[in-house]
């Protein structure tokens, strides 16, 4: 098949449209989470201040539910409040998002939205998929905290790598 500027441009435009959709999805999730937080604070009943001050200052760390951790990740993840599920899209030579942070027990779904076959392989061999054609998906539930780098075998040389950080 000969190289054609029209074919190349058409393919490039499809990839740009997918990126735009993913960016809009991330913005929508972040705005939804922020709005929910504002409404929760505004609608919460007033609590009387304690008569004695607390013995120690409040901790700088907080326990965050899985859906909140996933929504705050720099990603196009689509968590729902009732499930710990995050979606990572695969297209030509990239994962979107490239890095996600989730809570233990979260299921990550890799969905091939591109036109080429891909796979998902953990660098440590802890999970892996078969080849996934366009529209196919693969999922894995992360039960142990840690960092899980992964890659696409056919496109690792093109930089198609990602990482799941489990807390």
Rosetta blueprint (number, residue, H / E / L):
1 X L
2 X L
3 X L
4 X L
5 X H
6 X H
7 X H
8 X H
9 X H
10 X H
11 X H
12 X H
13 X H
14 X H
15 X H
16 X H
17 X H
18 X H
19 X H
20 X H
21 X H
22 X H
23 X H
24 X H
25 X H
26 X H
27 X H
28 X H
29 X H
30 X H
31 X H
32 X H
33 X H
34 X H
35 X H
36 X H
37 X H
38 X H
39 X H
40 X H
41 X H
42 X H
43 X H
44 X L
45 X L
46 X L
47 X L
48 X L
49 X L
50 X L
51 X L
52 X L
53 X L
54 X L
55 X L
56 X L
57 X L
58 X L
59 X L
60 X L
61 X L
62 X L
63 X L
64 X L
65 X L
66 X H
67 X H
68 X H
69 X H
70 X H
71 X H
72 X H
73 X L
74 X L
75 X L
76 X L
77 X L
78 X L
79 X L
80 X E
81 X L
82 X L
83 X E
84 X L
85 X E
86 X E
87 X E
88 X E
89 X E
90 X E
91 X E
92 X L
93 X L
94 X E
95 X E
96 X E
97 X L
98 X L
99 X E
100 X E
101 X E
102 X E
103 X L
104 X L
105 X L
106 X E
107 X E
108 X E
109 X E
110 X E
111 X E
112 X E
113 X L
114 X L
115 X L
116 X L
117 X L
118 X E
119 X L
120 X L
121 X E
122 X E
123 X L
124 X L
125 X L
126 X L
127 X L
128 X E
129 X L
130 X L
131 X L
132 X E
133 X L
134 X L
135 X L
136 X L
137 X E
138 X E
139 X E
140 X E
141 X E
142 X E
143 X L
144 X L
145 X L
146 X E
147 X E
148 X E
149 X E
150 X E
151 X E
152 X L
153 X H
154 X H
155 X H
156 X H
157 X H
158 X H
159 X L
160 X L
161 X E
162 X E
163 X E
164 X E
165 X E
166 X E
167 X L
